[in-house]
């Protein structure tokens, strides 16, 4: 899947997607209405070179009573990308490639439970939104190894 950022095309290829966890609480009484709030998190663990594993968590819950209605989807995807692409751009492009899968899963699970499908709103994400933390494992002599 190509993602256009700053008029340049970056190819992020999703190799595999899987649902790691789905949790759903539906204790809404017939005729009861709720207002949903949404939470998102997204992280990437790079496996070296041009591949990595992304994990996306989407949560939709009642703003006033999360114990009455809550849907949480944790999904992961294995991806490859062009060598040397800045990680902030990989983060955004892989997020945009994986998000539709998680969104569809949330809608499918909720619709199959007898409530209207939960439609997760689109998220606009760009490289400025990405917080990057490079882990530098300690060297055997007690020093640090340089980040790649």
PyMOL commands that set and color helices and strands:
alter all, ss='L'
color gray80, all
select helices_A, chain A and resi 87-112+127-129
alter helices_A, ss='H'
color red, helices_A
select strands_A, chain A and resi 2-5+8-26+36-46+51-62+69-81
alter strands_A, ss='S'
color yellow, strands_A
deselect
rebuild
show_as cartoon
